[in-house]
Structures are given as structure tokens and as C-alpha cells.
Amino acid sequence: MTLDVALVHRGDDARIDELAAGLGALGNRAIVVRPPALPEELLRRRGLTGPLTHVPLATAVLLRGRFDVVHAFSPPDAFAARAWRRVTGGPVVVTTLEVLDRARLADGRLRLALLRGAVEDADVLLAASDEVREALRRWMAAEAAVLEPRDAAAHERLYRDVLR
């Protein structure tokens, strides 16, 4: 069975592109949803975390597609993925890429709420490294498996398991 996977990440991280290519090489269809962001200046002046302006477009792209699994790589991207799940019922995988610390948890309004939603409402929570996993445990009291974002074969197995 071919998997249709959406990888949602606003940033430019080569690991996400490599994961998409690796999943494709395994016979699956994987797209990277990387919508453009509108100017964020007004949100920044109001103290909001970012980027956020891409979330509605990312959600629209997800809802137009026919995906088996949506995999998000940041809290705002996970918000779009969770909106997709509310409509479709499909599973959401969230990978935390950044090492959390006090400054990152409090760097902007909505930051902690988005992170909490991503961590607590994911069907599967992953960490990109042992250091990220330990930070998730310390700051969010969350347990996450470590899975390197480039490991397409392990991700394919994980996606198939979550669909069962």
C-alpha cells in the first residue's frame, strides 16, 4: 500500500526534504507543505510568536489533499495538522526539532499554548535528537521517541503503525 504523507514545515530544513525524497524512493507519495508566510510585523509588534501567517494556507493545502498521515515539524505547523485531523480524522505525527529552554518557551504570546497543543494532542510525538527528547521531558513532562528526521524507512514503519 502506497502512503500519501504531508510533511508540514514552514522553515527551510534540508532534513524534511530528504525525508520526502526518501519516502518517495520507498514507493510512497510525500509532499512538503511549505506555504509562504505573509508579513508578520504586526503580529511581532503585538508580541506573538511566529511564524503564524502561513497556518491558514497550510491548513487549506492539507484539506484539499488526500493524505493518510500529516507530519508537522513545529508548533504552528502542528496547529494546521490538528485542524486537518478535526475534519478528516487522520493521524498527526509531530516532531520537535528544537531544544526547548526557558527563553524559547516564553519568547512570544501563544508560543507555550501552541507547543502544549502540539505535544499533548499529537497521535505520535517524536524528538529529533536525545537532547530534544530530554528537553521535552524536562519542560513539557512529555515522553517522545527519538527518530532522526532523515530516516525515511523508520518513518514509513511509524506511519504504517499509526494507521493500524
N, C-alpha and C positions, 0 to 999 in steps of 0.2 A: 504494500500500500504506500503510495506516494503521500508525503506530508506537505501541506501548504502552511508555511510558517511566516509570520510577520515579525521582523526584528525592529523594534521601535527605539530609536536613539537620535536625539537632536544633534548631539555633538559629532565631531569627526574623530572617530576611534577606529583605527585600522583593524582591530580585533573583530569588530562587528562585521565589517566587510569580508574578512577572512572566514568568519563563521558562516555567512551566507553562501560564499563560494564553496566551502567545504560541504555544506548541506546539499547544495546543488550537485556536487560531484558524487554524492551518495544517492542521487536519483530523486531528490526532493525539490520542491519549489520553495524558495526562500527569497523574500524581498526585504530590503532595508527601507523602512518608512522614516524618512528624514525630511519632513516638510520645512519650508523656510519659515523663519520667525519674522513677525512684524516688529517694528521698532519697540523696544522695551523701556525706553527712557521714562515714560510716565509711571510705569509700574515700579521702576527703580527709585524714582523720587518719592514714591509712597512707601518705600521700604520693603516691597515684596521681593521674594526670592525669584530666581529666574533660571533659565528662560521659561516663560509661560505662554507666550503668544502663539506658539506653534501647536498647542494642545488641541484646540478645536479642529484644526485642519488634520492633525494626526488621527483624531477620533473619526472624522469623516472618511479618511482614506481606509481606516480599518473597517468601518461599517459598510463601505462599498465593496470590499473584498470578501472572499470566501476562504477564511483561514481556519485551520484546525487548532492552531495554538498561536497566541501572541506573546512575545517575549520582550519585556521592557528593560532598559538599562539605566534609568534614572527615575526619581520620584515623579516628576511631571509626566514622563513617558508612561509610567505605571498608571497614572490617573487616566490617561487616554485608553490604555489597555483595559482597565477596570470598567470604564464606560462601555467599551466594546463587549465585555463579558456580560454586563447587565442586560444587553439587548440580545446577544447570541447564546449565552450560556457556556461559551467555550472557555477553556482553561487559560490562565495567565501565569507566566513564569516571570519572575523579577530577579535580575542580577544586580547586586550592588557593586559598583566599580570603585567607589571612593572610600578611603579610610575615614571613618567618622571621628570627630573630636568635638569638644565643646564649642569651638568657634564655628565649625560647619553646621552644627545643629541649630545655632542661633543667628545665622548670617542674614536672615530676612524673614519677613512675615510670611506665613504659610509653609515655610520650609519644614518645620517639625511635623505639621499636620500631613503634608504630602508624604513625607518619609514614613510616618506611622502607618498611613493607609497602605503604602506600597509594601511595607514589611508585614503588616498584620493581615492583609487581605489578598495576598498572593496565594495561588494554588501551590506553587513551589517557590521557595526563596533560596537564592544562590549567592555566594560571595565569590568575587574574582580572585581572591588570594587568602592565605591564612591570616594575614594582617587585617584584611577587611572583615573576615569572619569574627575575629576577636573583638574588633570594634563594634560590630553588630551585637555581639553578646554583651559587651560592657554597657553600651549606651542605649540599646533598644531591648535588651533582655530577649533577643531573638536568636534562634539556632538556625544556621544556614550551612548547607553543604558547600564545599569549595569545588568549583568547576571552572577551569580556565576558559575564558570566552572563545578561544580559538579551537577548542576540542570539539569538532563537528560530530564525530562518531558518538561521543558521550552525550552530547546534546540530543542527537537523534534518539538514542535509547531513552533518555529522560522524557522527551516529548511523547514517545510511544507509550511509556509507562503512565504518564499523566492522563492520556486519552482512554485508558482502560477503565 
